[in-house]
């Protein structure tokens, strides 16, 4: 008995020491990016073009602080942007605080020319004259204001009657306005008013947003039929300004809910008449876009996205008769992704358009008069990710393209110049990396900042016509971080479920990594089909919470099938199948990595994510419990019927079919195996909090064991500081089998 007691006491001492050790490890996690970031130089670069010149100004972090340089695009020569000692003296005097050289209280400079700069310190904007080495201007700075999203709220509904004042015609002779739900026109000179429509009423009214033709002879308006709108109601249990709870209510449409309908009408000043524009299935619209008039007013176009996202039309309407026909009519058996849509009128006779009709996202040139494709401008097994800009006069488009260079990570962005008439593509950023560019005013030169997760940044200047390297200006240096024990992330590729398709992801190892140890694997997941999600730029901590490696894990992130920016077939895996989340590819990838690196313990795999990633993290334990053992799901959209309409109908389709239930974590909660933690912000106005609580309800019904953390006053959250601690404890206990600290006796 005494021997057993001694063993138990010794074990308690070991466990107590182990738990105390994790307090230090948690601190190391918190300090991961700061600690190793302090050993990383020449990689944090911010570049801006200097107006109407061939030069650029940029900042870079160095061992002695932040340096600012001006570089000449033509020669590649760089020089200090300003007299550093003079700048420190001037700023110290202006702010009343000592400013030391290199420890500048700003990182961004806007250059009006090569000697006049502006920058912001606190609530002041200063102007610097590099000739006199003086601050020559000072004014209040209120900051850059954006619309925000109300703490994560993504469900706003516009009623269509927000604008009360009228809209004047381009020539200033008329004003179109809405009165008593109908369209009126006022002649400015005579003040004569004419009622143009008579079919508006309080339940179906005209919107005051009208689009005039350039010649001021016509305009387009929409008759608006508002639908019933669902309300999302939440209780704030613990408001800071009162004892009793508060209620919050938001407009929040869910899949299958009714939608507003807009009817298009053409109004002509000649004869003061209205012409109804007839197009296919107006009652089935998801939305329609505003009118774009030709310069001569002979026609206008508007877009129509059919509900279900399987048909997208750009209609061309005769500006005199109202006759309507499709200019572009995109149709798909799966979905047309709303974020893919791009159009640009080169002139009134041609239009650039992006489509996936041949299985890859490419650029097309349309004949506007014939309403037909004139020619396909790009073709091949690669993706035109974005159109940066178009030079209409030169007939040149600047594109971001991914996946064009065989053997490289297909998500790496490179910039190309396209000659529209010759269909010639010139790569302006050829190096193997993810490129961010800044052009000067006429695109004759560009700065090229590129890197990969496994390659520190390079900053260079190139010719904007040919991509020829003019000068390499900076190169990221991580030697000090490596000396401190930091491990370079690995960009890893393996075959997916089909044994053919390359699947790419990143592996992050702990500092002072020991290949003779066994490390459990934690996957950070976000498999939302609207993008690819594994960062492709270099970083000390390359993706969300990769610092968890400091607890003794290997952390990975992967882009599996069903995500964006590969082929259409790759993307289509998600169609009515969002629970797939690329899991067969992720599992194959991790097995391949573990085969190459035996220190990756494939029998101890955890997973976590938030939002769509929260849905994925729980889904891993429901649908692939043979592989995933521990999961933490934060604010998950666990049932696509409960979440926002616009995101979920895009991938799961309309009308609502049985696949919604088949893909639901709530409906499948009884399948749970392994260890699950659910985290929820009680005021989540991005994903209805009820979806997590419905999961909780079903888990209780099924008599399943799990942990549930609900955070008062929090919105759409990974968990904040407290939730992060709980997540770490959960992984340490269930993947490492170690005791965690007694936080109540800290």
C-alpha positions in Angstrom: 0.0 0.0 0.0 2.8 2.4 0.9 4.5 1.5 -2.4 1.4 2.3 -4.4 0.9 5.6 -2.5 4.5 6.5 -3.3 4.0 5.8 -6.9 0.8 7.9 -7.0 2.5 10.8 -5.2 5.4 10.6 -7.7 3.0 10.6 -10.6 1.1 13.6 -9.1 4.5 15.5 -8.9 5.2 14.6 -12.5 1.8 15.7 -13.7 2.0 18.9 -11.7 5.4 19.7 -13.2 4.1 18.8 -16.6 1.1 21.2 -16.2 3.3 24.0 -15.0 5.5 23.4 -18.0 2.6 24.1 -20.3 2.1 27.6 -18.8 5.6 28.4 -20.2 4.7 26.7 -23.5 1.5 28.7 -23.9 3.5 31.8 -23.4 5.9 30.6 -26.1 2.9 30.2 -28.5 1.8 33.7 -27.8 5.3 35.1 -28.5 6.0 32.9 -31.5 5.6 35.5 -34.2 7.2 38.3 -32.3 10.2 36.2 -31.1 11.2 34.8 -34.5 10.0 37.8 -36.4 12.7 39.7 -34.6 15.2 37.6 -36.5 13.7 38.3 -39.9 14.9 41.3 -42.0 14.5 42.8 -45.4 11.2 41.1 -46.0 8.5 43.5 -44.7 8.2 45.9 -47.7 5.7 48.5 -48.6 6.0 50.0 -52.1 4.2 52.9 -53.8 4.6 54.5 -57.2 5.7 58.2 -57.3 3.1 60.1 -59.3 3.8 60.8 -62.9 7.4 59.4 -62.8 9.4 56.3 -63.3 10.3 56.1 -59.6 9.0 54.3 -56.5 9.3 54.8 -52.8 9.4 51.9 -50.4 10.0 51.0 -46.8 11.9 47.9 -45.6 12.7 46.5 -42.2 16.4 46.2 -41.5 18.5 45.2 -38.4 18.8 48.9 -37.6 15.1 49.7 -38.1 12.9 50.8 -40.9 14.5 52.4 -43.9 12.9 54.3 -46.7 14.2 54.4 -50.2 13.4 55.9 -53.6 14.3 53.7 -56.6 14.6 54.8 -60.2 12.7 52.4 -62.4 14.9 53.0 -65.4 18.2 52.4 -63.8 17.3 50.4 -60.6 19.4 52.8 -58.5 18.1 53.4 -55.0 18.8 56.2 -52.5 17.6 57.2 -49.1 14.2 58.8 -49.4 15.0 61.5 -46.9 17.7 62.8 -44.5 17.1 60.5 -41.6 18.6 62.8 -38.9 16.6 65.8 -40.2 13.4 63.7 -40.2 14.0 62.5 -36.6 14.6 66.1 -35.4 11.6 67.5 -37.2 9.2 64.8 -36.0 10.5 65.1 -32.4 9.8 68.8 -32.5 6.4 68.4 -34.1 5.1 65.6 -31.9 6.8 66.5 -28.7 8.1 62.9 -28.4 11.6 61.8 -29.1 11.8 60.0 -32.5 14.9 57.9 -33.1 16.3 57.1 -36.5 14.9 53.9 -37.8 12.1 53.7 -35.2 9.8 55.8 -37.3 6.2 56.2 -36.1 5.0 55.6 -39.6 5.6 52.8 -42.2 3.7 54.2 -45.2 4.6 57.2 -47.3 2.7 58.7 -50.3 4.9 60.6 -52.7 3.3 63.5 -54.7 6.7 63.7 -56.5 10.3 62.7 -55.8 10.8 65.4 -53.2 7.3 65.9 -51.6 6.0 63.2 -49.3 3.0 62.8 -47.0 2.8 60.5 -44.0 0.6 60.1 -41.0 1.6 60.1 -37.3 -1.3 59.7 -34.9 -4.1 62.1 -35.9 -1.9 64.3 -38.0 -0.8 64.2 -41.6 2.5 65.7 -42.4 4.1 66.9 -45.6 7.9 66.5 -46.0 10.0 68.5 -48.4 13.1 66.5 -49.3 14.9 69.6 -50.7 14.7 71.6 -47.5 14.6 68.6 -45.2 11.7 70.2 -43.4 8.1 69.4 -42.5 6.3 72.0 -44.6 2.7 71.0 -43.9 0.5 69.7 -41.2 -3.2 68.9 -40.9 -5.7 66.8 -39.0 -6.1 63.2 -40.2 -9.4 61.5 -39.4 -8.4 58.1 -40.8 -9.6 55.9 -43.5 -13.2 55.0 -43.0 -14.7 51.9 -44.4 -18.3 50.6 -44.3 -17.5 47.9 -41.8 -19.8 44.9 -41.3 -21.2 45.5 -37.8 -19.0 43.0 -36.0 -19.3 40.4 -38.7 -22.9 41.0 -39.9 -23.1 39.9 -43.6 -26.9 39.8 -44.1 -28.0 43.4 -44.8 -31.0 43.8 -47.1 -31.5 47.0 -49.1 -35.1 48.0 -49.5 -34.5 50.0 -52.6 -35.9 53.3 -51.5 -32.9 54.7 -49.5 -32.4 57.7 -51.8 -34.9 60.5 -51.5 -33.6 63.3 -53.8 -33.9 63.2 -57.5 -31.2 62.4 -60.0 -30.3 65.1 -62.6 -29.8 64.3 -66.3 -26.2 64.7 -67.6 -27.1 68.0 -69.4 -28.7 69.3 -66.2 -32.1 70.0 -67.9 -34.1 67.3 -66.1 -34.4 65.7 -62.8 -35.9 62.2 -62.4 -37.4 61.4 -59.0 -39.9 59.2 -57.3 -43.1 60.5 -55.7 -45.9 58.4 -54.3 -44.1 55.2 -55.5 -44.0 56.4 -59.2 -41.4 58.0 -61.5 -41.7 61.7 -62.3 -39.6 64.0 -64.3 -39.1 67.7 -63.6 -37.9 70.2 -66.2 -35.3 72.3 -64.4 -36.0 75.6 -66.3 -39.8 75.6 -66.3 -40.2 73.4 -63.1 -42.9 71.5 -65.0 -43.4 68.0 -63.6 -44.6 65.0 -65.5 -45.7 61.6 -64.1 -44.0 58.9 -66.1 -45.3 55.7 -64.4 -48.6 54.8 -62.9 -48.1 51.2 -61.7 -46.2 51.9 -58.5 -47.9 51.4 -55.1 -46.7 51.0 -51.5 -46.2 47.3 -52.0 -44.5 47.5 -55.4 -42.7 50.8 -55.9 -40.1 52.4 -58.1 -36.6 52.8 -56.8 -35.2 56.3 -56.9 -31.9 55.1 -58.4 -32.1 55.7 -62.1 -29.4 55.6 -64.9 -29.6 58.3 -67.4 -28.3 57.9 -71.0 -25.3 60.1 -71.8 -27.4 62.2 -74.2 -30.0 62.9 -71.4 -32.9 61.6 -73.6 -33.7 58.4 -71.7 -33.2 56.7 -68.4 -33.7 53.3 -66.8 -35.5 52.6 -63.5 -36.6 49.6 -61.6 -40.0 48.7 -60.2 -39.3 47.0 -56.9 -41.4 44.3 -55.3 -40.0 43.7 -51.8 -40.2 40.3 -50.3 -40.8 39.2 -46.7 -37.5 39.3 -44.8 -36.5 36.9 -42.1 -35.3 38.4 -38.8 -32.3 37.0 -36.8 -32.9 37.8 -33.1 -30.3 37.3 -30.5 -30.1 38.0 -26.7 -27.1 39.7 -25.3 -26.9 38.2 -21.9 -24.3 40.4 -20.3 -24.4 44.0 -21.7 -21.8 46.3 -20.2 -24.2 49.2 -19.6 -27.0 47.5 -17.7 -27.9 44.4 -15.7 -30.8 43.1 -17.8 -30.2 41.4 -21.1 -30.7 43.2 -24.5 -32.2 42.0 -27.7 -30.6 42.5 -31.2 -32.5 42.0 -34.4 -31.1 41.8 -38.0 -32.4 41.2 -41.5 -31.2 37.7 -42.3 -32.3 35.7 -45.3 -31.7 32.0 -45.3 -31.8 29.5 -48.2 -35.2 29.1 -49.7 -36.5 32.4 -48.4 -38.4 34.8 -50.7 -36.4 37.4 -52.6 -37.1 40.9 -53.8 -38.0 41.2 -57.5 -37.0 44.1 -59.8 -38.6 44.9 -63.1 -36.7 47.0 -65.6 -38.3 50.0 -67.3 -37.1 52.4 -70.0 -38.3 56.0 -69.9 -37.9 58.4 -72.8 -38.0 62.2 -72.5 -39.3 62.3 -76.1 -43.0 61.7 -75.6 -42.5 61.3 -71.9 -43.3 57.6 -72.0 -42.5 54.4 -70.3 -41.4 51.1 -72.0 -41.5 47.9 -70.1 -38.4 45.8 -70.7 -39.2 42.1 -71.0 -36.7 39.4 -70.1 -36.8 35.8 -69.1 -38.2 34.7 -65.7 -38.0 38.0 -63.7 -39.7 36.2 -60.8 -36.7 33.8 -60.7 -34.0 36.4 -60.3 -31.5 36.2 -57.6 -30.6 39.7 -58.5 -30.2 42.1 -61.4 -27.4 44.6 -62.0 -27.7 48.2 -62.8 -27.9 49.6 -66.4 -24.8 50.6 -68.4 -25.5 52.9 -71.3 -23.6 53.0 -74.6 -22.0 56.4 -75.2 -24.5 57.2 -78.0 -27.5 56.0 -76.0 -28.5 53.5 -78.6 -28.5 50.6 -76.1 -27.9 49.7 -72.4 -27.0 46.5 -70.7 -27.9 44.9 -67.4 -27.1 41.6 -65.7 -29.5 38.9 -64.5 -28.4 36.2 -62.1 -31.0 33.5 -62.0 -31.7 32.0 -58.6 -29.8 28.8 -58.1 -26.7 30.4 -59.8 -26.9 28.2 -62.9 -27.6 30.9 -65.4 -26.1 34.4 -65.7 -27.2 36.7 -68.5 -26.0 40.1 -69.6 -28.9 41.6 -71.5 -28.6 44.2 -74.2 -31.6 46.5 -74.6 -32.4 48.7 -77.5 -32.5 52.3 -76.1 -35.4 53.3 -78.4 -37.7 50.3 -78.5 -36.8 48.4 -75.2 -36.3 45.2 -77.2 -34.2 42.9 -75.0 -31.8 40.0 -76.0 -28.9 38.2 -74.4 -25.5 39.6 -75.1 -24.0 36.8 -72.9 -25.9 33.8 -71.7 -23.7 31.7 -69.3 -25.3 28.4 -68.2 -23.9 25.6 -66.0 -25.1 22.2 -64.8 -23.6 23.0 -61.4 -23.1 26.7 -60.5 -21.7 30.0 -61.9 -19.7 31.5 -59.1 -20.9 35.1 -58.5 -17.3 36.3 -57.7 -16.1 35.1 -61.1 -18.2 37.5 -63.1 -16.2 40.1 -64.9 -17.0 42.4 -67.8 -15.3 45.4 -69.3 -16.5 47.3 -72.4 -13.5 48.2 -74.5 -15.8 50.4 -76.6 -19.4 50.2 -77.4 -18.8 47.4 -79.9 -16.6 45.0 -77.8 -16.6 43.6 -74.3 -14.2 41.5 -72.3 -15.8 38.7 -70.4 -14.6 35.9 -68.1 -16.1 32.4 -68.3 -15.3 28.8 -67.2 -17.2 27.3 -70.2 -14.2 25.3 -71.4 -13.4 24.0 -67.9 -11.0 26.7 -66.9 -11.5 30.4 -66.0 -10.5 32.4 -69.1 -10.9 35.7 -70.8 -13.1 36.2 -73.9 -13.8 39.0 -76.3 -17.4 39.6 -77.2 -18.9 41.3 -80.3 -21.5 43.5 -78.8 -23.3 44.2 -82.1 -23.6 40.4 -82.9 -24.1 39.4 -79.2 -21.5 36.6 -79.8 -18.0 35.6 -78.9 -15.5 37.2 -81.2 -12.6 35.1 -79.9 -11.2 33.4 -76.8 -8.2 35.4 -75.5 -6.6 33.0 -73.1 -6.7 29.2 -73.3 -5.1 26.3 -71.4 -5.0 24.5 -68.1 -4.5 27.6 -66.0 -6.7 30.2 -64.4 -7.1 33.9 -65.1 -7.6 34.9 -61.5 -8.1 38.6 -61.9 -8.0 41.4 -64.4 -5.8 44.1 -62.9 -6.5 46.8 -65.4 -7.2 47.4 -69.1 -5.6 50.0 -71.4 -8.5 50.5 -73.8 -6.4 52.6 -76.2 -3.5 50.3 -76.4 -5.8 47.3 -76.3 -3.7 45.6 -73.6 -5.0 43.9 -70.4 -3.0 43.2 -67.3 -3.9 39.9 -65.7 -3.2 37.9 -62.6 -2.8 34.2 -63.7 -2.3 31.1 -61.6 -1.2 27.6 -62.6 0.4 28.3 -65.9 3.9 27.1 -65.1 4.1 23.3 -64.9 5.8 21.9 -61.8 5.1 25.0 -59.7 2.5 25.5 -57.0 -0.7 26.2 -59.1 -1.9 28.9 -56.7 1.1 31.2 -57.1 0.0 34.5 -58.7 2.0 35.9 -61.6 1.2 39.0 -63.6 0.9 38.9 -67.4 0.4 41.5 -70.1 -2.1 40.4 -72.8 -2.2 41.9 -76.3 -5.9 41.6 -77.0 -5.7 41.6 -80.8 -2.7 39.2 -81.1 -3.7 37.1 -78.0 0.0 37.3 -76.9 0.7 36.7 -73.2 3.9 38.2 -71.7 4.8 37.2 -68.2 6.0 40.2 -66.3 6.9 38.3 -63.1 8.5 35.0 -64.2 10.1 33.8 -60.9 8.7 30.9 -58.9 6.8 32.8 -56.3 3.6 34.6 -55.4 3.8 38.0 -56.8 2.5 41.4 -55.7 3.2 44.2 -58.1 2.9 48.0 -58.1 3.0 49.8 -61.5 4.0 53.3 -62.2 1.6 55.7 -63.8 2.1 54.5 -67.4 3.0 50.9 -66.6 6.4 51.2 -68.0 7.9 49.9 -64.8 6.8 47.9 -61.8 8.0 46.8 -58.4 7.8 43.0 -57.9 7.5 41.6 -54.4 7.4 37.8 -54.4 7.8 34.9 -52.1 6.5 31.4 -51.2 5.8 29.8 -47.8 9.2 28.2 -48.1 11.0 31.1 -49.7 11.6 34.5 -48.1 10.6 37.5 -50.2 12.5 39.1 -53.0 11.9 42.7 -54.0 12.8 43.8 -57.5 12.1 46.3 -60.2 11.2 45.2 -63.7 10.3 46.6 -67.1 6.6 46.9 -67.5 6.7 45.9 -71.2 8.8 42.8 -71.1 9.2 41.8 -67.5 13.0 42.1 -67.8 14.7 42.3 -64.4 16.2 45.8 -63.9 17.5 45.3 -60.4 17.0 43.1 -57.3 16.6 45.5 -54.5 16.0 43.5 -51.3 16.1 39.9 -50.3 14.4 38.5 -47.1 16.9 37.3 -44.5 15.8 34.7 -41.9 19.3 33.5 -40.9 18.9 34.9 -37.3 15.5 33.3 -36.9 17.0 29.9 -38.1 19.8 30.3 -35.5 17.1 30.8 -32.9 15.6 27.4 -33.8 12.8 28.5 -36.1 11.9 26.0 -38.8 11.3 27.0 -42.4 7.7 26.0 -43.5 7.4 23.5 -46.2 5.3 23.8 -49.3 4.2 20.1 -49.8 2.5 18.5 -52.7 0.9 15.0 -52.9 -1.7 13.3 -55.1 -5.3 13.6 -54.1 -8.2 11.1 -54.0 -7.9 10.2 -57.7 -4.2 9.5 -57.5 -3.6 12.1 -60.3 -4.5 15.6 -59.1 -1.8 17.5 -57.3 -3.0 18.7 -53.8 -0.9 21.5 -52.2 -0.5 22.5 -48.6 2.0 23.7 -46.0 3.7 21.9 -43.2 4.9 23.8 -40.1 7.3 22.2 -37.6 8.1 23.2 -34.0 11.2 25.3 -33.2 14.1 23.1 -32.3 12.4 20.3 -34.2 13.7 16.8 -33.5 13.1 14.2 -36.3 13.5 11.4 -33.8 10.4 12.3 -32.0 6.8 11.6 -32.9 4.6 14.6 -33.4 0.8 14.6 -33.5 -0.7 16.5 -36.5 -3.2 19.4 -36.2 -4.9 20.6 -39.4 -6.2 24.2 -39.5 -9.1 24.0 -42.0 -11.2 26.4 -43.9 -12.7 24.7 -47.0 -15.1 27.4 -48.1 -15.6 26.9 -51.8 -15.4 30.7 -52.5 -11.5 30.7 -52.6 -8.4 28.7 -51.9 -7.2 29.4 -48.4 -3.7 28.3 -47.7 -1.5 31.4 -47.8 1.0 31.5 -50.5 3.2 34.3 -49.2 6.2 33.9 -46.9 5.5 34.4 -43.2 7.2 33.4 -39.9 3.8 32.1 -38.9 2.4 31.2 -42.3 -1.3 30.7 -41.5 -3.8 31.1 -38.7 -2.5 29.6 -35.5 0.4 27.8 -37.0 2.2 28.9 -33.8 0.5 25.9 -32.1 3.7 24.0 -33.2 5.3 25.3 -30.0 3.1 23.0 -28.0 4.7 19.9 -29.7 2.5 19.5 -32.8 3.1 19.6 -36.5 0.5 22.0 -38.0 -0.7 21.7 -41.6 -3.1 23.5 -43.9 -4.3 22.1 -47.2 -6.4 23.1 -50.2 -8.5 20.1 -51.2 -10.9 19.6 -54.0 -14.1 21.7 -53.9 -12.1 25.0 -53.4 -11.5 27.7 -56.0 -8.8 28.8 -58.4 -8.2 25.4 -60.1 -10.2 23.8 -62.8 -14.0 23.9 -62.9 -14.1 20.2 -62.3 -11.9 20.6 -59.2 -14.3 23.3 -57.9 -17.5 21.4 -58.8 -16.7 18.7 -56.1 -18.4 21.0 -53.6 -21.7 21.2 -55.6 -24.5 20.1 -53.3 -21.7 18.3 -51.4 -20.2 20.8 -49.1 -19.6 18.1 -46.4 -16.9 16.7 -48.7 -14.7 19.6 -47.9 -11.8 18.0 -49.8 -11.4 15.4 -47.0 -10.4 12.5 -49.2 -7.6 14.7 -50.6 -6.6 16.1 -47.2 -6.3 12.6 -45.8 -4.3 11.3 -48.8 -2.0 14.3 -48.5 -1.3 13.8 -44.8 -0.7 10.0 -45.4 1.8 10.9 -48.1 3.5 13.4 -45.8 3.6 10.9 -43.0 5.1 8.3 -45.2 7.9 10.7 -46.2 8.3 12.0 -42.7 7.7 9.2 -40.2 7.8 11.6 -37.3 4.3 12.8 -38.3 2.0 10.6 -36.2 -0.8 9.8 -38.5 -2.7 8.0 -35.7 -3.0 11.3 -33.7 -4.7 13.9 -36.0 -6.6 16.9 -34.7 -8.5 19.6 -36.7 -10.0 23.0 -36.0 -11.6 25.9 -37.8 -14.1 28.7 -37.6 -17.3 29.5 -39.6 -17.2 27.2 -42.7 -14.1 25.8 -41.1 -16.1 25.1 -38.0 -18.5 23.2 -40.1 -15.6 21.3 -41.6 -13.9 20.6 -38.3 -17.0 18.9 -36.8 -17.7 17.2 -40.2 -14.3 15.6 -40.0 -15.3 13.7 -36.8 -18.7 12.8 -38.2 -17.7 11.6 -41.6 -14.1 10.6 -41.3 -13.7 9.4 -37.6 -11.2 6.7 -38.7 -8.7 9.5 -39.4 -9.6 12.6 -37.4 -9.6 12.0 -33.6 -10.0 15.5 -32.0 -11.8 18.5 -33.4 -12.5 22.1 -32.3 -15.3 23.8 -34.2 -15.9 27.5 -33.7 -19.1 29.3 -34.9 -19.7 26.7 -37.5 -22.4 26.9 -40.2 -23.3 23.4 -39.3 -26.5 23.3 -41.3 -26.6 25.2 -44.6 -30.3 25.7 -44.2 -29.6 27.8 -41.1 -26.9 30.1 -42.6 -26.9 33.1 -45.0 -28.8 32.6 -48.3 -26.2 34.2 -50.6 -23.3 31.9 -49.5 -25.2 28.7 -49.1 -27.5 28.7 -52.2 -24.4 29.4 -54.3 -22.9 26.0 -53.5 -25.9 23.9 -52.3 -28.4 25.1 -54.9 -32.0 26.1 -55.1 -34.7 25.0 -54.5 -33.8 23.4 -51.2 -33.4 19.7 -51.7 -32.6 16.6 -49.6 -28.9 17.3 -50.0 -29.1 20.1 -47.5 -30.1 17.6 -44.7 -27.5 15.0 -46.0 -24.7 17.6 -45.6 -25.9 18.8 -42.2 -23.8 18.3 -39.1 -27.0 18.7 -37.0 -28.8 15.9 -38.9 -25.6 13.7 -38.6 -24.7 14.6 -35.1 -25.4 11.0 -33.9 -22.4 9.8 -35.9 -20.0 11.6 -33.7 -16.8 9.7 -32.7 -13.7 11.2 -31.2 -13.3 14.3 -29.0 -15.3 17.4 -30.0 -15.3 20.9 -28.6 -17.8 23.5 -29.9 -17.2 27.2 -29.5 -19.9 29.8 -30.0 -20.2 33.6 -29.7 -23.7 34.3 -28.3 -24.0 37.4 -30.6 -22.8 35.8 -33.8 -24.6 37.8 -36.5 -22.7 36.2 -39.3 -23.8 32.6 -38.7 -27.1 32.1 -36.8 -26.0 30.9 -33.3 -29.0 28.6 -33.3 -27.2 26.3 -35.8 -24.6 25.4 -33.1 -27.2 25.1 -30.4 -29.2 22.7 -32.6 -26.1 20.6 -33.0 -25.7 20.7 -29.2 -29.4 19.6 -28.9 -28.9 16.6 -31.2 -25.6 15.5 -29.5 -27.5 15.5 -26.2 -30.3 13.5 -27.7 -27.7 11.0 -29.0 -26.1 10.8 -25.5 -22.8 11.9 -27.0 -19.9 13.4 -24.9 -18.5 16.7 -26.0 -17.4 20.1 -24.7 -19.3 23.3 -25.4 -18.1 26.9 -24.8 -20.5 29.8 -25.3 -18.9 33.2 -25.0 -21.1 36.1 -23.8 -21.0 39.3 -25.9 -18.8 37.7 -28.6 -19.8 37.6 -32.2 -18.3 35.5 -35.1 -15.2 34.4 -33.3 -12.5 31.7 -33.2 -12.9 32.1 -29.4 -10.7 35.1 -28.4 -8.1 34.7 -25.7 -10.2 32.5 -23.5 -11.3 30.3 -26.3 -7.8 29.9 -27.5 -6.7 28.7 -24.1 -9.5 26.2 -24.0 -8.6 25.0 -27.5 -4.9 24.5 -26.5 -5.9 22.6 -23.4 -8.2 20.4 -25.5 -5.5 19.4 -28.0 -2.8 19.0 -25.3 -5.1 16.6 -23.2 -6.5 14.6 -26.1 -3.6 14.5 -28.6 -0.6 14.6 -26.4 -2.2 13.0 -23.3 -0.7 15.5 -21.0 -2.2 17.4 -18.1 -2.9 21.1 -18.6 -2.5 23.8 -16.0 -4.9 24.4 -13.1 -5.8 27.9 -14.2 -8.0 28.5 -11.2 -4.9 28.3 -9.0 -2.7 30.3 -11.3 
